[in-house]
Amino acid sequence: MEKEKVSSGNIIDFKVLKRLISFVRPYKGRFYVIIVLTVVLGILTAVRPILILRTLDDDVAKGDYWSMVNMMLLVFGLLVIQSVFQYIHTYLSGRIGQFVIRDIRIKLYSHLVNLRLAFFDKTPIGRLVTRTISDVETLADVFSEGLAAMAGDLLQIVFILLFMFIVDWRMALISLCTFPLMLLATYVFKEKIKVAFNDVRNAVANLNSFVQEHITGMNIVQIFGSEKREFEKFKEINKEHLHSNLRSVLYYSVYFPVAEIIAAMGIGLLVWYGAQGVIHQEQTGITIGTLTAFIMYIQMFFRPIRMIADRYNTLQMGIVSSSRIINLLDNREFVISNGTRVVPSLRGDVTLEHVWFSYKEGEPVLRDISFKIGAGQTIALVGATGAGKSSVISLLNRFYDIQRGSIKIDGIDIQEYDINYLRQHIGVVLQDVFLFSDSIRSNITLGNPNITDEMILQAADEVGALRFIERLPGKLDYQVMERGATLSVGQRQLLSFIRAMVYHPKILILDEATSSVDTETESMIQEAITRMMKGRTSIVIAHRLSTIQKADTILVLDKGEIKESGRHEELLTQEGLYAQLYRMQYKEAV
């Protein structure tokens, strides 16, 4: 499995930051309130030591008891106001963050469901789960602990520096003596933790991809006895995750004690200088109030610097996650270009003209394919595995787009049709039936409220599945386990027939529709298939040639090219590929 590697983004990635802020636009009123509160909180924090200074120098020094009490009440009142504002600030930041990640997740999932199958062919499902869940969740921290909190810390530092120089510029400079050391320690920590956090995100993505892929394919793992080997692979990926997290733990455990030591050094220098100033107060003008205020200021000053280092990395990881999400949202290569054509009724004429198609550039799967199916006619596609049969029906449904040629329905290029309208009129029954963990009803309607229970039961009766449904506990409310694990292969196939027929499609595609059922079930639904195909344009892909002998036209494909074309009897007389395939199956049957 390919492991995901994502480089750390740059914090000054204005393009990503601008896109990230654009998601806040619907909540700009509350965002402006947060900005105002951030400024107010910065001022209130810086004002408190000034009030303490005045209290000590004026009220305490003069023994003015009531003035001291009034000043303490004022400080207490400011603390209450600051606490209320801090509560509102934190609550609004978190609330906006939750609304934003809801909007991003909706937009991301909406984008995913409109991507071509070619995208999912190239992208591990676990990685997409990481994008939709983990990466989006990281953005919540950006808004609650990143942008707003970091801006508040920066403003607090600015206001503290301003007030420090206003009170006494000499003590302000002494207080900042250890500031370069703090900046250096913070920078080193920031760079180290950025790499560690990015490694953690990569490890999470790799874990998600591995676990999702191997749980889905657990039957293959157990059939071939690969449990131990796969477990060892998992342990290696999990070890990478562990080591990445341990590195981040190490950096945190080193940085914060170092930051405390540097802050203590700053306080020590300040007390040393300030104490001498208080002793020689007449010459220096430094009072006990000034010294106390500066001790408070230096503690306030270094705390946001320490927090900025941590919040920087929260913001950094948010930028990395945002970049990956935006790259996915901006991926237009795989987005289905939707037409607008909707016609009153579809006849079902299908025409392919000189169609070339390849999954990988330079490796064509279909080569110059041309054929026409009249409305109500049946055409069968046969050939060896890899001949290109299933690719034809994928192109008709626009799961992929052709490189050359044209595909038309009723004389109109399929790219001109509204994609939802087109697919509603094409019923597809695949060999590999996928069922969701939901009720029988939901698996048939796929959430379409226009499909009633009566329509479901009528379609079930047509395909001979009514008795099977009525025997289930709860009937249409029966809960299907993941991927239909509690149903037999034949029962799952019958449900796929109902799912196709309930939409009354004009074009019916049967891709190995009976190859996974036993002979008894096949004979039971074969008559139903015949009724389903009446009045509908039908394209049948089958390995069992006995099921397509009544087709109006049989196309024999080999290596992406049409080698033979005609009815069953005609092709047998040609003694070509079809006759060879037929004789091989006849011998197997005997």
C-alpha positions as CSV (number, residue, x, y, z in Angstrom):
1,M,0.0,0.0,0.0
2,E,1.3,3.4,-0.9
3,K,2.0,5.6,2.1
4,E,0.9,9.1,2.1
5,K,3.5,11.8,2.5
6,V,2.6,15.4,2.9
7,S,5.1,18.1,3.4
8,S,4.6,20.7,6.1
9,G,3.0,23.8,4.8
10,N,4.2,27.3,5.4
11,I,2.4,29.3,8.0
12,I,2.4,32.3,5.8
13,D,0.5,30.5,3.1
14,F,-1.9,33.3,2.3
15,K,-3.7,31.5,-0.4
16,V,-4.7,28.7,1.9
17,L,-5.4,31.1,4.8
18,K,-7.6,33.2,2.5
19,R,-9.6,30.2,1.5
20,L,-9.9,29.1,5.1
21,I,-11.2,32.5,6.1
22,S,-13.7,32.4,3.3
23,F,-15.5,29.6,5.1
24,V,-16.1,32.0,8.0
25,R,-17.9,34.6,5.7
26,P,-21.4,33.3,6.6
27,Y,-20.6,34.0,10.3
28,K,-18.7,37.3,9.9
29,G,-20.9,39.1,12.4
30,R,-19.9,36.8,15.2
31,F,-16.3,36.8,13.9
32,Y,-16.2,40.6,14.2
33,V,-17.4,40.3,17.8
34,I,-14.5,37.9,18.5
35,I,-12.0,40.4,17.0
36,V,-13.4,43.2,19.3
37,L,-13.3,40.9,22.3
38,T,-9.7,40.0,21.5
39,V,-8.7,43.6,21.5
40,V,-10.6,44.4,24.7
41,L,-9.2,41.3,26.5
42,G,-5.6,42.4,25.5
43,I,-6.2,45.8,27.0
44,L,-7.8,44.6,30.2
45,T,-5.0,42.1,30.8
46,A,-2.3,44.9,30.4
47,V,-4.3,47.4,32.6
48,R,-4.4,45.3,35.8
49,P,-0.7,45.7,36.9
50,I,-1.1,49.5,36.5
51,L,-4.0,49.4,39.0
52,I,-1.9,47.3,41.4
53,L,1.0,49.9,40.9
54,R,-1.3,52.8,41.8
55,T,-2.7,50.9,44.8
56,L,0.7,50.2,46.3
57,D,2.3,53.5,45.6
58,D,-0.6,55.8,46.4
59,D,-3.1,54.0,48.7
60,V,-0.9,51.5,50.6
61,A,2.0,53.9,51.0
62,K,-0.3,56.6,52.4
63,G,-2.3,54.2,54.5
64,D,-5.6,55.2,52.7
65,Y,-7.7,52.2,53.6
66,W,-10.9,53.1,51.8
67,S,-9.1,54.1,48.6
68,M,-7.3,50.7,48.7
69,V,-10.6,48.9,49.2
70,N,-12.1,50.8,46.3
71,M,-9.2,50.0,44.1
72,M,-9.3,46.3,45.0
73,L,-13.0,46.3,44.1
74,L,-12.2,47.9,40.8
75,V,-9.6,45.2,40.1
76,F,-12.0,42.5,41.1
77,G,-14.7,44.0,38.9
78,L,-12.3,44.1,35.9
79,L,-11.4,40.5,36.6
80,V,-15.1,39.6,36.5
81,I,-15.7,41.5,33.3
82,Q,-12.5,39.9,31.8
83,S,-13.8,36.4,32.7
84,V,-17.2,37.1,31.1
85,F,-15.6,38.4,28.0
86,Q,-13.2,35.4,27.9
87,Y,-16.2,33.1,28.2
88,I,-18.0,34.8,25.3
89,H,-14.8,34.8,23.3
90,T,-14.1,31.1,23.9
91,Y,-17.7,30.1,23.3
92,L,-18.1,32.0,20.0
93,S,-14.7,30.8,18.7
94,G,-15.6,27.2,19.4
95,R,-19.2,27.7,18.0
96,I,-17.9,29.2,14.8
97,G,-15.4,26.4,14.5
98,Q,-18.0,23.8,14.7
99,F,-20.3,25.5,12.2
100,V,-17.4,25.9,9.8
101,I,-16.3,22.3,10.0
102,R,-19.9,21.2,9.4
103,D,-20.0,23.4,6.2
104,I,-16.6,22.2,5.0
105,R,-17.5,18.5,5.6
106,I,-20.8,18.9,3.7
107,K,-19.0,20.7,0.8
108,L,-16.3,18.0,0.8
109,Y,-18.7,15.1,0.8
110,S,-20.8,16.8,-1.9
111,H,-17.6,17.1,-4.0
112,L,-16.6,13.5,-3.4
113,V,-19.9,12.1,-4.6
114,N,-19.6,14.0,-7.9
115,L,-16.1,12.7,-8.7
116,R,-15.5,10.1,-11.4
117,L,-14.8,6.5,-10.5
118,A,-11.3,7.1,-12.0
119,F,-10.5,9.2,-8.9
120,F,-11.5,6.5,-6.5
121,D,-9.5,4.0,-8.6
122,K,-6.4,6.0,-7.8
123,T,-7.1,7.1,-4.3
124,P,-7.2,4.8,-1.2
125,I,-10.5,5.0,0.6
126,G,-8.9,5.4,4.0
127,R,-7.1,8.5,2.8
128,L,-10.5,10.0,1.8
129,V,-11.8,9.1,5.2
130,T,-8.9,11.0,6.8
131,R,-9.7,14.0,4.6
132,T,-13.4,14.0,5.5
133,I,-13.1,13.2,9.2
134,S,-9.7,13.8,10.7
135,D,-8.4,16.7,8.6
136,V,-11.7,18.6,8.9
137,E,-11.8,18.0,12.6
138,T,-8.3,19.6,12.8
139,L,-9.8,22.8,11.5
140,A,-12.0,23.1,14.6
141,D,-8.9,23.6,16.7
142,V,-7.7,26.3,14.2
143,F,-10.8,28.4,15.1
144,S,-11.0,27.6,18.8
145,E,-7.3,27.5,19.7
146,G,-5.5,28.8,16.6
147,L,-6.4,32.0,14.8
148,A,-8.4,33.8,17.5
149,A,-6.3,32.7,20.4
150,M,-3.0,33.4,18.6
151,A,-4.2,36.9,17.6
152,G,-5.2,37.5,21.2
153,D,-1.8,36.4,22.5
154,L,-0.1,38.7,20.0
155,L,-2.2,41.7,21.0
156,Q,-1.6,40.9,24.6
157,I,2.1,41.0,24.0
158,V,1.8,44.4,22.2
159,F,-0.2,46.0,24.9
160,I,2.0,44.6,27.7
161,L,5.1,46.0,25.9
162,L,3.4,49.4,25.4
163,F,2.4,49.7,29.1
164,M,5.8,48.5,30.3
165,F,7.7,51.2,28.3
166,I,5.1,53.8,29.5
167,V,5.7,52.9,33.1
168,D,9.5,52.7,33.0
169,W,11.6,52.2,29.9
170,R,14.7,51.1,31.8
171,M,13.0,48.3,33.6
172,A,11.2,47.3,30.4
173,L,14.6,46.8,28.7
174,I,15.9,44.8,31.7
175,S,12.8,42.7,31.5
176,L,13.4,41.9,27.9
177,C,17.1,40.8,28.4
178,T,16.1,37.1,28.2
179,F,13.6,37.7,25.4
180,P,16.1,36.6,22.6
181,L,16.7,33.3,24.5
182,M,12.9,32.8,24.7
183,L,12.6,33.5,21.0
184,L,15.3,31.1,20.1
185,A,13.9,28.3,22.3
186,T,10.4,29.0,20.8
187,Y,11.7,28.9,17.3
188,V,13.5,25.6,17.7
189,F,10.5,24.1,19.4
190,K,8.2,25.3,16.7
191,E,10.3,23.8,13.9
192,K,10.7,20.5,15.7
193,I,7.1,20.1,16.7
194,K,5.9,21.1,13.2
195,V,7.8,18.1,11.7
196,A,6.6,15.8,14.4
197,F,2.9,16.8,14.1
198,N,3.1,16.4,10.3
199,D,4.5,12.9,10.7
200,V,1.6,12.2,13.1
201,R,-0.9,13.3,10.5
202,N,0.8,11.2,7.8
203,A,0.8,8.2,10.1
204,V,-2.9,8.6,10.9
205,A,-3.7,8.7,7.1
206,N,-1.6,5.6,6.5
207,L,-3.3,3.8,9.5
208,N,-6.8,4.7,8.2
209,S,-6.0,3.5,4.7
210,F,-4.5,0.2,5.9
211,V,-7.2,-0.6,8.5
212,Q,-10.1,0.2,6.1
213,E,-8.6,-1.8,3.2
214,H,-7.8,-4.8,5.3
215,I,-11.0,-5.0,7.2
216,T,-12.9,-4.7,4.0
217,G,-10.8,-7.6,2.5
218,M,-10.7,-9.6,5.7
219,N,-12.1,-12.7,4.0
220,I,-9.1,-12.7,1.6
221,V,-6.7,-12.3,4.5
222,Q,-8.2,-15.2,6.3
223,I,-8.7,-17.5,3.3
224,F,-5.0,-17.3,2.5
225,G,-3.9,-17.5,6.1
226,S,-2.2,-14.0,6.0
227,E,-3.3,-12.9,9.4
228,K,0.2,-12.9,10.9
229,R,1.9,-11.2,7.9
230,E,-0.8,-8.5,7.8
231,F,-0.6,-8.0,11.5
232,E,3.2,-7.4,11.3
233,K,2.5,-4.8,8.6
234,F,0.0,-3.1,10.8
235,K,2.5,-3.1,13.7
236,E,5.1,-1.3,11.6
237,I,2.6,1.4,10.5
238,N,1.4,1.7,14.1
239,K,5.0,1.9,15.3
240,E,5.5,4.9,13.0
241,H,2.5,6.6,14.6
242,L,3.8,5.9,18.1
243,H,7.3,7.3,17.3
244,S,5.8,10.4,15.8
245,N,3.7,11.0,18.9
246,L,6.6,10.3,21.2
247,R,8.8,12.8,19.4
248,S,6.1,15.5,20.0
249,V,5.9,14.5,23.7
250,L,9.7,14.8,24.0
251,Y,9.7,18.3,22.4
252,Y,6.9,19.5,24.7
253,S,8.6,18.0,27.8
254,V,11.8,19.9,26.9
255,Y,10.5,23.2,25.8
256,F,8.1,24.1,28.6
257,P,10.7,23.6,31.4
258,V,13.3,25.5,29.4
259,A,10.7,28.3,28.9
260,E,10.0,28.4,32.6
261,I,13.8,28.7,33.4
262,I,14.2,31.6,30.9
263,A,11.1,33.4,32.4
264,A,12.5,32.8,35.9
265,M,15.9,34.3,34.8
266,G,14.0,37.3,33.5
267,I,12.2,37.8,36.8
268,G,15.5,37.3,38.7
269,L,17.2,40.1,36.7
270,L,14.2,42.3,37.1
271,V,14.1,41.8,40.9
272,W,17.8,42.4,41.2
273,Y,17.7,45.6,39.2
274,G,14.3,46.7,40.6
275,A,15.3,46.1,44.3
276,Q,18.3,48.3,43.9
277,G,16.1,50.9,42.3
278,V,13.7,50.8,45.2
279,I,16.6,51.1,47.7
280,H,17.8,54.2,45.8
281,Q,14.2,55.4,45.0
282,E,15.1,59.1,45.1
283,Q,17.7,58.7,42.4
284,T,16.0,56.1,40.2
285,G,12.3,56.8,40.8
286,I,11.5,53.1,41.0
287,T,8.9,52.3,43.6
288,I,7.7,49.1,45.1
289,G,4.6,49.4,43.0
290,T,6.6,49.7,39.8
291,L,8.6,46.6,40.7
292,T,5.5,44.6,41.6
293,A,3.8,45.7,38.3
294,F,6.8,44.7,36.3
295,I,7.0,41.3,38.0
296,M,3.3,40.8,36.9
297,Y,4.1,42.1,33.4
298,I,7.0,39.8,32.8
299,Q,5.0,36.8,33.9
300,M,2.1,37.9,31.6
301,F,4.6,38.6,28.8
302,F,6.3,35.2,28.7
303,R,3.1,33.2,29.1
304,P,1.6,34.1,25.7
305,I,5.0,33.6,24.0
306,R,5.0,30.0,25.3
307,M,1.4,29.6,24.2
308,I,2.1,31.0,20.7
309,A,4.6,28.3,20.1
310,D,1.9,25.7,20.8
311,R,-0.8,27.5,18.9
312,Y,1.5,28.1,16.0
313,N,1.6,24.3,15.5
314,T,-2.1,24.0,15.9
315,L,-2.5,26.6,13.2
316,Q,0.3,24.9,11.2
317,M,-1.5,21.6,11.2
318,G,-4.7,23.4,10.3
319,I,-3.0,24.9,7.3
320,V,-1.7,21.5,6.3
321,S,-5.1,20.0,6.7
322,S,-6.7,22.9,4.9
323,S,-4.3,22.6,2.0
324,R,-5.1,18.9,1.6
325,I,-8.8,19.6,1.7
326,I,-8.6,22.5,-0.7
327,N,-6.5,20.5,-3.1
328,L,-9.3,17.9,-3.1
329,L,-12.0,20.5,-3.5
330,D,-10.0,22.1,-6.4
331,N,-9.6,18.8,-8.2
332,R,-11.5,19.4,-11.3
333,E,-9.8,16.6,-13.3
334,F,-12.2,14.0,-12.1
335,V,-15.3,16.1,-11.6
336,I,-18.2,15.0,-13.9
337,S,-19.1,17.8,-16.3
338,N,-22.9,17.9,-16.0
339,G,-25.1,18.6,-19.0
340,T,-28.6,20.2,-18.8
341,R,-30.6,18.3,-21.4
342,V,-33.8,16.6,-20.1
343,V,-36.2,15.2,-22.7
344,P,-39.9,14.5,-22.1
345,S,-39.5,10.8,-22.8
346,L,-36.5,8.6,-23.7
347,R,-36.9,5.9,-26.4
348,G,-33.6,4.1,-25.7
349,D,-31.7,4.2,-29.0
350,V,-28.0,3.7,-28.2
351,T,-25.2,4.5,-30.7
352,L,-21.5,4.2,-30.2
353,E,-19.4,5.7,-33.0
354,H,-15.6,5.1,-33.2
355,V,-15.2,5.0,-29.4
356,W,-11.7,4.9,-28.0
357,F,-11.1,4.7,-24.3
358,S,-8.3,4.0,-21.8
359,Y,-8.0,4.0,-18.1
360,K,-4.3,4.8,-18.4
361,E,-2.9,7.0,-21.1
362,G,-1.4,5.0,-23.9
363,E,-3.1,1.8,-22.9
364,P,-6.5,1.7,-24.8
365,V,-9.1,-0.7,-23.4
366,L,-11.6,0.0,-26.3
367,R,-10.4,0.5,-29.8
368,D,-12.6,2.1,-32.4
369,I,-15.8,0.6,-31.1
370,S,-19.0,1.2,-33.2
371,F,-22.5,-0.3,-32.9
372,K,-26.1,0.7,-32.7
373,I,-29.0,-0.6,-30.6
374,G,-32.5,0.3,-31.6
375,A,-35.1,1.1,-28.9
376,G,-36.4,-2.1,-27.4
377,Q,-33.7,-4.3,-28.9
378,T,-31.3,-6.6,-27.0
379,I,-27.6,-6.7,-27.6
380,A,-25.2,-9.1,-25.9
381,L,-21.5,-8.5,-25.3
382,V,-19.3,-11.6,-25.0
383,G,-15.5,-12.2,-24.8
384,A,-12.7,-13.2,-22.5
385,T,-12.0,-11.4,-19.3
386,G,-10.4,-8.0,-20.0
387,A,-11.9,-7.8,-23.5
388,G,-13.6,-4.5,-22.6
389,K,-17.2,-5.6,-22.0
390,S,-17.7,-3.9,-18.6
391,S,-16.0,-0.8,-19.9
392,V,-18.7,-0.2,-22.4
393,I,-21.4,0.0,-19.7
394,S,-19.3,2.2,-17.5
395,L,-19.0,4.6,-20.4
396,L,-22.7,4.5,-21.1
397,N,-23.4,5.5,-17.5
398,R,-20.6,8.2,-17.7
399,F,-18.6,6.7,-14.9
400,Y,-15.8,7.5,-17.2
401,D,-15.6,9.6,-20.3
402,I,-14.2,8.5,-23.7
403,Q,-11.1,10.0,-25.3
404,R,-12.3,9.8,-28.9
405,G,-15.6,9.2,-30.7
406,S,-19.1,9.7,-29.4
407,I,-21.9,7.9,-27.5
408,K,-25.4,9.0,-28.2
409,I,-28.8,8.1,-26.8
410,D,-31.7,9.0,-29.0
411,G,-29.3,10.9,-31.2
412,I,-28.1,13.2,-28.4
413,D,-24.5,12.9,-27.0
414,I,-24.7,11.6,-23.5
415,Q,-22.5,14.5,-22.2
416,E,-25.4,16.9,-23.0
417,Y,-27.8,15.0,-20.7
418,D,-28.3,16.0,-17.1
419,I,-26.3,13.2,-15.4
420,N,-29.0,12.4,-12.8
421,Y,-31.6,12.2,-15.6
422,L,-29.4,10.0,-17.6
423,R,-28.7,7.5,-14.9
424,Q,-32.3,7.3,-13.7
425,H,-33.2,5.9,-17.1
426,I,-30.4,3.3,-17.2
427,G,-31.0,0.3,-14.9
428,V,-27.8,-1.6,-14.0
429,V,-27.5,-5.0,-12.4
430,L,-23.9,-5.9,-11.5
431,Q,-22.3,-9.2,-10.6
432,D,-20.9,-7.8,-7.4
433,V,-23.9,-6.5,-5.5
434,F,-23.1,-3.8,-2.9
435,L,-25.6,-3.5,0.0
436,F,-25.5,-0.8,2.8
437,S,-26.0,-1.4,6.5
438,D,-29.6,-0.4,6.4
439,S,-33.1,-1.8,5.8
440,I,-34.2,-3.7,2.7
441,R,-36.3,-0.7,1.8
442,S,-33.5,1.8,2.0
443,N,-31.2,-0.5,0.0
444,I,-33.7,-0.5,-2.8
445,T,-34.9,3.1,-2.8
446,L,-31.4,4.5,-1.9
447,G,-33.3,7.3,-0.1
448,N,-35.6,8.3,-2.9
449,P,-38.8,9.4,-1.3
450,N,-40.8,9.0,-4.5
451,I,-40.5,5.2,-4.4
452,T,-43.4,3.7,-2.4
453,D,-43.6,0.3,-0.8
454,E,-46.2,-0.6,-3.4
455,M,-43.7,0.1,-6.1
456,I,-41.0,-2.0,-4.4
457,L,-43.4,-5.0,-3.9
458,Q,-44.5,-4.8,-7.5
459,A,-40.9,-4.8,-8.7
460,A,-40.1,-7.7,-6.3
461,D,-43.1,-9.7,-7.7
462,E,-41.8,-9.1,-11.3
463,V,-38.4,-10.6,-10.5
464,G,-39.7,-13.4,-8.4
465,A,-38.4,-12.1,-5.1
466,L,-41.6,-11.3,-3.3
467,R,-41.8,-14.6,-1.3
468,F,-38.1,-14.1,-0.3
469,I,-38.8,-10.6,1.1
470,E,-42.1,-11.7,2.9
471,R,-40.2,-14.4,4.7
472,L,-37.7,-12.0,6.2
473,P,-38.3,-10.7,9.8
474,G,-39.7,-7.3,9.4
475,K,-40.0,-7.7,5.6
476,L,-39.0,-4.4,4.0
477,D,-37.7,-3.2,7.4
478,Y,-35.3,-6.1,7.7
479,Q,-31.9,-4.7,8.6
480,V,-29.2,-5.8,6.2
481,M,-25.7,-6.2,7.7
482,E,-22.7,-4.5,6.2
483,R,-22.3,-5.6,2.5
484,G,-25.3,-7.9,2.9
485,A,-23.4,-10.4,5.0
486,T,-26.6,-12.0,6.4
487,L,-28.0,-12.7,2.9
488,S,-27.1,-15.3,0.3
489,V,-25.4,-14.4,-2.9
490,G,-28.7,-15.2,-4.8
491,Q,-30.7,-13.0,-2.4
492,R,-28.4,-10.1,-2.8
493,Q,-28.6,-10.5,-6.6
494,L,-32.4,-10.5,-6.4
495,L,-32.3,-7.3,-4.4
496,S,-30.2,-5.7,-7.1
497,F,-32.8,-6.7,-9.7
498,I,-35.5,-5.0,-7.6
499,R,-33.3,-1.9,-7.2
500,A,-32.9,-1.6,-11.0
501,M,-36.6,-2.3,-11.9
502,V,-38.2,0.0,-9.3
503,Y,-37.0,3.0,-11.4
504,H,-38.6,1.7,-14.6
505,P,-35.5,2.3,-16.7
506,K,-35.7,2.7,-20.5
507,I,-32.3,1.0,-20.9
508,L,-31.4,-2.1,-18.9
509,I,-27.8,-3.3,-18.4
510,L,-27.1,-6.8,-17.0
511,D,-23.5,-7.3,-16.3
512,E,-23.0,-11.0,-15.4
513,A,-26.3,-10.6,-13.6
514,T,-26.8,-14.3,-13.1
515,S,-23.3,-15.6,-12.9
516,S,-23.2,-15.5,-9.1
517,V,-26.5,-17.4,-8.5
518,D,-27.1,-21.2,-8.5
519,T,-28.9,-23.0,-11.3
520,E,-32.2,-23.1,-9.5
521,T,-32.2,-19.3,-8.7
522,E,-31.0,-18.6,-12.2
523,S,-33.9,-20.4,-13.8
524,M,-36.3,-18.6,-11.4
525,I,-35.1,-15.2,-12.4
526,Q,-34.4,-15.9,-16.1
527,E,-38.1,-15.6,-16.9
528,A,-38.3,-12.4,-14.8
529,I,-35.4,-11.0,-16.8
530,T,-37.2,-11.8,-20.1
531,R,-40.2,-9.8,-18.8
532,M,-37.9,-7.0,-17.6
533,M,-36.3,-6.7,-21.0
534,K,-39.6,-6.4,-22.9
535,G,-40.0,-2.9,-24.3
536,R,-36.5,-1.9,-23.0
537,T,-33.2,-1.5,-24.7
538,S,-31.1,-4.1,-23.1
539,I,-27.4,-4.7,-23.0
540,V,-26.4,-8.1,-21.6
541,I,-22.9,-9.2,-20.6
542,A,-22.8,-12.9,-19.8
543,H,-20.2,-15.7,-19.6
544,R,-23.0,-18.2,-19.8
545,L,-23.8,-18.1,-23.5
546,S,-27.0,-20.0,-23.0
547,T,-28.5,-16.9,-21.5
548,I,-28.0,-14.7,-24.6
549,Q,-29.0,-16.9,-27.5
550,K,-32.2,-14.9,-28.1
551,A,-30.4,-11.5,-28.3
552,D,-31.0,-9.5,-31.4
553,T,-27.3,-8.9,-31.9
554,I,-24.2,-10.5,-30.2
555,L,-20.9,-8.6,-30.3
556,V,-17.7,-10.6,-29.7
557,L,-15.0,-8.4,-28.2
558,D,-11.3,-9.3,-28.0
559,K,-8.6,-7.0,-26.7
560,G,-11.0,-4.0,-27.0
561,E,-12.1,-4.6,-30.6
562,I,-15.3,-6.0,-32.1
563,K,-14.2,-9.2,-33.8
564,E,-17.6,-10.7,-34.7
565,S,-21.2,-9.5,-34.8
566,G,-24.5,-11.3,-35.5
567,R,-27.2,-13.5,-34.1
568,H,-26.4,-16.8,-32.2
569,E,-27.0,-19.1,-35.2
570,E,-25.0,-16.9,-37.6
571,L,-22.0,-16.7,-35.3
572,L,-21.9,-20.5,-34.8
573,T,-21.7,-21.0,-38.6
574,Q,-18.8,-18.6,-38.8
575,E,-16.6,-20.9,-36.8
576,G,-14.9,-17.9,-35.2
577,L,-14.3,-16.8,-31.6
578,Y,-18.0,-17.2,-30.6
579,A,-18.2,-20.7,-31.9
580,Q,-15.0,-21.6,-30.0
581,L,-16.3,-20.1,-26.7
582,Y,-19.6,-21.9,-27.2
583,R,-18.0,-25.3,-27.7
584,M,-15.8,-24.8,-24.7
585,Q,-18.8,-24.0,-22.5
586,Y,-20.7,-27.0,-24.0
587,K,-17.9,-29.3,-23.1
588,E,-17.8,-27.9,-19.6
589,A,-21.5,-28.4,-19.3
590,V,-21.2,-32.0,-20.5
